[in-house]
């Protein structure tokens, strides 16, 4: 507005003429030239002109204002209030572009974007795997199985009686959830109780624990400890003659191992201690015989060197020495059974992921006794453990081992025990699985004992926490002594609970 127009408005207001007109003109004159209002301030937004404050409207030029100043319409008070409310609403809710719109149209109330766009629930790979639970900083898994069955030879000996039995097995595993280092502990317990009170109960317990410390430059220091509770079978070559029960045996010990396995040239240095204890044997009629002369302790040291040809194949050579000392210097037969055991073996470690893992080694062992009346015990050895998966949901395991046993016969050095076991597991459906095994044990003593065992089992998961199980097994013991052989067949059904 020109200066002459301002003077005219001031004169009209001061004289009291047209007070309302003067007020409106004064307010209009005080608006800045770049306020964004174009044309009449009471223009209807529906007429096509952009609304006041719209980012798409262009600033009005001075020439446009001057061309309409002589025809400016006088707004009413209601129109003025409506226009001011529309201006405030437009400035308070600035429109933004809709990212979900293809043409980039603007709107103020946009739909909320999904928190994880395109992410759908992943199905559980194993819907019946144990869920586990936490004990402090450890992840724990627990299993309890109760079964009843029948065996044609409960005592596992020549002329043994058949009967029903109860079998209970429990397992607890703990694995640390630490950012560095690891501690693993496993407890396996079992108890077989025949319903016939004349037969023999068979308890078992296995406790394993391993602590791995991750040192610098890829070195690890691993300490292990174990305890085993078992029973001597009537076919054992170390059981006192004439025994009418299965005496308990205790084994415990540990090892300390330093290893470096992150470079091509790898090594392992291990020291170990193992102790075996044999309880008294019952000869019947209240007569017992001590087996303390069988108690012994092994002190061993072993070194292994391997070279990684590839990430999947690592050949190695291992040498070991074991000192075996008996608690009693001279046994019941007047022999000194302390010995030095030397072993050398070469093999290969395999790591093809889930397809094939494990190691296998062939070697030679010699046991030299302190007593000159006992000849050295020499043998080739085959040791190893392999896990092979020919296809998904199928696993085949092979375990082979060679060890020496002392004899309780006068002037006999002992025996070599060869063992091979094949395990098969197949997951037919998510709920149904089958398993089978074959176990062969050959002991080269004065009678060349042989034990064969075969078994087949199945499990059906009713829920993630409970399964129905069934097993059938066949066992046969043969010997050069024709009066020592027998057969056994057994079956059982049970319920397994897990967490």
ZIVENQUI-V921702 format. One record per residue. N is the residue number from 0. RES is the residue in one letter. SS is DSSP state (H for helix, E for strand, C for the rest). NEAR is the number of other C-alpha atoms within 8 Angstrom. D_LAST is the distance of its C-alpha to the last C-alpha in Angstrom with 2 decimals. Layout:
BEGIN
N/RES/SS/NEAR/D_LAST  N/RES/SS/NEAR/D_LAST
END
This chain:
BEGIN
0/X/C/7/86.71  1/X/C/5/90.08  2/X/H/6/91.70  3/X/H/6/94.38  4/X/H/8/91.72  5/X/H/11/90.17  6/X/H/8/93.60  7/X/H/8/94.26  8/X/H/11/90.94  9/X/H/9/91.61  10/X/H/8/95.08  11/X/H/12/93.84  12/X/H/12/91.20  13/X/H/7/93.66  14/X/H/6/96.25  15/X/C/7/93.83  16/X/C/7/94.33  17/X/C/8/91.32  18/X/H/9/88.80  19/X/H/6/85.84  20/X/H/8/86.97  21/X/H/12/87.51  22/X/H/9/84.06  23/X/H/10/82.37  24/X/H/9/84.54  25/X/H/10/83.83  26/X/H/8/80.06  27/X/H/7/80.42  28/X/H/9/82.59  29/X/H/6/80.06  30/X/C/7/77.29  31/X/C/6/76.80  32/X/C/8/78.00  33/X/C/7/74.53  34/X/C/7/72.74  35/X/C/11/71.77  36/X/C/11/73.75  37/X/C/7/75.83  38/X/C/8/78.63  39/X/C/8/78.84  40/X/C/8/76.25  41/X/C/8/76.04  42/X/C/7/75.52  43/X/C/5/73.08  44/X/H/8/69.86  45/X/H/5/69.95  46/X/H/6/73.20  47/X/C/5/71.44  48/X/C/6/71.98  49/X/C/8/68.90  50/X/C/7/67.67  51/X/C/9/68.49  52/X/C/10/66.02  53/X/C/8/64.57  54/X/C/5/63.71  55/X/C/5/65.40  56/X/C/10/68.81  57/X/C/6/71.43  58/X/C/9/73.43  59/X/C/11/76.78  60/X/C/7/79.81  61/X/H/7/82.88  62/X/H/6/85.04  63/X/H/9/82.97  64/X/H/10/83.27  65/X/H/9/87.01  66/X/H/7/87.52  67/X/H/9/86.08  68/X/H/8/87.24  69/X/H/6/90.36  70/X/H/5/88.45  71/X/C/7/85.51  72/X/C/5/84.44  73/X/C/6/84.13  74/X/C/9/80.61  75/X/C/6/80.08  76/X/H/6/77.93  77/X/H/6/75.20  78/X/H/9/75.06  79/X/H/10/74.84  80/X/H/8/71.86  81/X/H/8/70.04  82/X/H/10/70.62  83/X/H/8/69.36  84/X/H/8/66.15  85/X/H/8/65.51  86/X/H/10/66.07  87/X/H/8/63.65  88/X/H/8/60.91  89/X/H/11/61.41  90/X/H/8/61.18  91/X/H/6/58.08  92/X/C/7/56.02  93/X/C/7/56.73  94/X/C/7/55.55  95/X/E/7/53.15  96/X/E/8/52.41  97/X/C/10/49.63  98/X/C/6/47.36  99/X/C/4/46.18  100/X/C/7/49.81  101/X/C/6/51.45  102/X/C/4/54.93  103/X/C/8/53.90  104/X/C/8/55.21  105/X/E/8/54.95  106/X/E/9/53.20  107/X/C/8/51.98  108/X/C/4/48.93  109/X/C/6/46.59  110/X/C/4/43.28  111/X/C/4/40.18  112/X/C/5/38.63  113/X/C/5/34.94  114/X/C/4/32.57  115/X/C/5/31.11  116/X/C/6/33.72  117/X/C/4/32.71  118/X/C/5/28.96  119/X/C/4/26.86  120/X/C/4/23.06  121/X/C/4/21.69  122/X/C/4/19.75  123/X/C/5/16.27  124/X/C/4/17.09  125/X/C/6/14.03  126/X/C/7/12.81  127/X/C/10/10.21  128/X/C/6/8.78  129/X/C/9/5.16  130/X/C/6/5.66  131/X/C/9/5.17  132/X/E/8/7.24  133/X/E/8/10.82  134/X/E/7/12.85  135/X/C/4/16.36  136/X/C/8/17.15  137/X/E/10/14.24  138/X/E/12/11.20  139/X/E/12/8.47  140/X/E/13/5.82  141/X/E/11/5.34  142/X/E/11/6.59  143/X/E/11/9.16  144/X/E/11/12.01  145/X/E/11/15.18  146/X/E/11/18.27  147/X/E/11/22.00  148/X/E/12/24.73  149/X/E/11/28.34  150/X/E/13/30.17  151/X/C/11/33.87  152/X/C/14/34.15  153/X/C/11/31.76  154/X/C/9/33.50  155/X/C/10/33.96  156/X/C/9/37.71  157/X/C/8/41.05  158/X/C/6/41.65  159/X/C/10/38.14  160/X/C/8/37.31  161/X/C/9/34.73  162/X/E/12/32.34  163/X/E/11/28.97  164/X/E/13/26.08  165/X/E/12/22.57  166/X/E/12/19.94  167/X/E/11/16.81  168/X/E/11/14.54  169/X/E/11/11.82  170/X/E/11/10.66  171/X/E/11/9.78  172/X/E/11/10.88  173/X/E/12/12.39  174/X/E/11/14.48  175/X/E/10/17.04  176/X/C/8/17.67  177/X/C/7/21.42  178/X/C/4/24.23  179/X/C/6/25.88  180/X/C/9/25.11  181/X/E/11/21.72  182/X/E/11/20.09  183/X/E/11/17.52  184/X/E/11/16.43  185/X/E/12/14.82  186/X/E/11/14.90  187/X/E/11/15.22  188/X/E/11/16.58  189/X/E/11/18.16  190/X/E/11/20.74  191/X/E/11/23.08  192/X/E/10/25.40  193/X/E/13/28.26  194/X/C/8/29.38  195/X/C/8/32.90  196/X/C/6/33.52  197/X/C/4/36.07  198/X/C/8/33.55  199/X/C/10/31.63  200/X/C/8/28.08  201/X/E/9/26.20  202/X/E/11/23.69  203/X/E/11/22.11  204/X/E/12/20.43  205/X/E/12/19.98  206/X/E/11/19.50  207/X/E/11/20.06  208/X/E/11/20.56  209/X/E/11/22.41  210/X/E/11/23.95  211/X/E/11/25.72  212/X/E/10/28.46  213/X/E/10/29.94  214/X/C/8/33.67  215/X/H/5/36.55  216/X/H/4/37.95  217/X/H/9/34.89  218/X/E/11/34.75  219/X/E/11/31.57  220/X/E/12/31.38  221/X/E/11/28.46  222/X/E/11/28.03  223/X/E/11/25.89  224/X/E/11/25.44  225/X/E/11/24.22  226/X/E/12/24.53  227/X/E/12/24.57  228/X/E/12/25.32  229/X/E/11/26.64  230/X/E/11/29.56  231/X/C/10/32.81  232/X/C/8/33.37  233/X/C/11/36.79  234/X/C/6/37.42  235/X/C/7/37.03  236/X/C/6/40.34  237/X/C/7/39.85  238/X/C/11/39.48  239/X/C/9/42.58  240/X/C/4/44.80  241/X/C/5/44.83  242/X/C/12/41.36  243/X/C/8/40.00  244/X/C/9/36.41  245/X/C/11/33.75  246/X/C/11/34.06  247/X/E/10/31.15  248/X/E/13/31.06  249/X/E/11/29.71  250/X/E/11/29.43  251/X/E/11/28.66  252/X/E/11/29.88  253/X/E/11/29.36  254/X/E/11/30.88  255/X/E/11/32.10  256/X/E/11/32.59  257/X/E/11/34.55  258/X/E/11/34.26  259/X/E/11/35.78  260/X/C/10/34.48  261/X/C/6/35.51  262/X/C/7/39.09  263/X/C/9/40.68  264/X/E/9/41.77  265/X/E/13/38.70  266/X/E/11/38.53  267/X/E/11/36.26  268/X/E/11/37.45  269/X/E/11/35.33  270/X/E/11/36.08  271/X/E/12/34.15  272/X/E/11/34.45  273/X/E/11/33.09  274/X/E/11/34.02  275/X/E/11/33.96  276/X/E/11/34.74  277/X/E/12/35.76  278/X/C/10/36.09  279/X/C/10/39.05  280/X/E/15/39.51  281/X/E/12/40.62  282/X/E/12/43.80  283/X/E/8/44.09  284/X/C/4/46.54  285/X/C/6/45.19  286/X/E/7/46.10  287/X/E/9/43.73  288/X/E/9/44.35  289/X/C/8/43.14  290/X/C/11/41.35  291/X/H/11/41.64  292/X/H/11/43.91  293/X/H/10/40.90  294/X/C/13/39.09  295/X/E/11/39.30  296/X/E/12/38.12  297/X/E/12/37.97  298/X/E/11/38.86  299/X/E/11/38.39  300/X/E/11/39.15  301/X/E/11/38.63  302/X/E/11/39.73  303/X/E/11/38.83  304/X/E/11/40.69  305/X/E/12/39.63  306/X/E/10/41.18  307/X/E/12/39.28  308/X/C/9/41.35  309/X/C/6/38.97  310/X/C/7/35.45  311/X/C/9/34.34  312/X/E/11/36.65  313/X/E/13/37.36  314/X/E/12/39.59  315/X/E/12/39.58  316/X/E/11/41.46  317/X/E/11/40.06  318/X/E/11/42.08  319/X/E/11/40.88  320/X/E/11/42.48  321/X/E/11/41.09  322/X/E/11/42.96  323/X/E/12/42.01  324/X/E/10/43.38  325/X/E/12/43.38  326/X/C/10/43.57  327/X/C/8/46.72  328/X/C/8/49.40  329/X/C/10/50.78  330/X/C/11/48.70  331/X/C/6/49.79  332/X/C/9/52.04  333/X/C/7/53.80  334/X/C/11/52.10  335/X/C/10/50.88  336/X/C/13/47.57  337/X/C/12/46.82  338/X/E/11/46.52  339/X/E/11/46.20  340/X/E/12/43.94  341/X/E/11/44.71  342/X/E/11/42.71  343/X/E/11/43.27  344/X/E/12/41.25  345/X/E/11/41.19  346/X/E/11/38.63  347/X/E/11/36.91  348/X/E/13/33.63  349/X/E/11/32.42  350/X/E/10/30.26  351/X/C/8/30.55  352/X/C/6/27.24  353/X/C/7/24.84  354/X/C/9/27.85  355/X/E/12/28.64  356/X/E/13/27.59  357/X/E/11/28.46  358/X/E/11/31.70  359/X/E/12/34.29  360/X/E/11/37.23  361/X/E/11/40.32  362/X/E/11/42.25  363/X/E/11/44.38  364/X/E/12/43.88  365/X/E/11/46.46  366/X/E/11/46.13  367/X/E/10/49.32  368/X/E/14/49.82  369/X/C/9/51.91  370/X/C/9/53.74  371/X/C/6/56.54  372/X/C/6/56.27  373/X/C/10/52.87  374/X/C/9/53.04  375/X/C/9/50.81  376/X/E/10/47.70  377/X/E/8/47.56  378/X/E/8/45.23  379/X/E/8/43.90  380/X/E/12/40.20  381/X/E/11/37.60  382/X/E/11/34.26  383/X/E/12/31.57  384/X/E/11/28.23  385/X/E/12/28.09  386/X/E/12/25.47  387/X/E/11/27.20  388/X/C/12/26.11  389/X/C/8/29.16  390/X/C/6/27.67  391/X/C/5/24.62  392/X/C/8/21.60  393/X/E/11/23.43  394/X/E/12/23.10  395/X/E/12/25.55  396/X/E/11/25.29  397/X/E/12/28.26  398/X/E/11/28.45  399/X/E/12/31.87  400/X/E/11/33.12  401/X/E/11/36.31  402/X/E/8/36.91  403/X/E/8/39.64  404/X/E/8/39.67  405/X/C/9/42.41  406/X/C/11/44.53  407/X/C/10/45.58  408/X/C/6/48.82  409/X/C/8/52.00  410/X/C/8/53.19  411/X/C/9/50.35  412/X/C/11/48.51  413/X/C/11/45.12  414/X/E/12/43.16  415/X/E/12/41.24  416/X/E/12/37.83  417/X/E/11/36.82  418/X/E/11/33.38  419/X/E/11/32.08  420/X/E/11/28.81  421/X/E/11/28.01  422/X/E/11/24.55  423/X/E/11/24.12  424/X/E/11/21.16  425/X/E/10/21.74  426/X/E/10/19.62  427/X/C/9/22.08  428/X/C/6/20.37  429/X/C/9/17.12  430/X/C/10/16.09  431/X/E/11/18.18  432/X/E/13/18.30  433/X/E/12/20.68  434/X/E/11/21.25  435/X/E/11/24.29  436/X/E/11/25.76  437/X/E/11/29.20  438/X/E/11/29.96  439/X/E/11/33.52  440/X/E/11/34.76  441/X/E/11/38.46  442/X/E/11/40.05  443/X/E/10/43.67  444/X/C/9/45.15  445/X/C/4/48.28  446/X/C/8/46.76  447/X/C/10/44.55  448/X/E/12/41.39  449/X/E/11/39.11  450/X/E/11/35.67  451/X/E/11/34.17  452/X/E/11/30.74  453/X/E/11/29.42  454/X/E/11/26.31  455/X/E/11/24.76  456/X/E/11/21.40  457/X/E/11/19.53  458/X/E/12/16.21  459/X/E/10/15.96  460/X/E/12/12.98  461/X/E/9/13.82  462/X/E/7/11.22  463/X/C/11/8.32  464/X/C/11/6.14  465/X/E/11/9.05  466/X/E/13/11.72  467/X/E/12/15.15  468/X/E/12/16.54  469/X/E/11/20.16  470/X/E/11/22.06  471/X/E/11/25.73  472/X/E/11/27.41  473/X/E/11/31.02  474/X/E/11/32.50  475/X/E/11/36.10  476/X/E/12/37.91  477/X/E/11/41.45  478/X/C/11/44.03  479/X/C/7/47.70  480/X/C/7/48.14  481/X/C/7/48.46  482/X/C/5/47.40  483/X/C/9/43.98  484/X/C/11/42.24  485/X/E/11/39.74  486/X/E/9/37.15  487/X/E/11/33.82  488/X/E/11/31.77  489/X/E/11/28.53  490/X/E/11/25.93  491/X/E/11/22.79  492/X/E/11/20.41  493/X/E/11/17.04  494/X/E/11/13.70  495/X/E/12/10.38  496/X/E/10/7.09  497/X/E/11/3.75  498/X/C/10/0.00
END
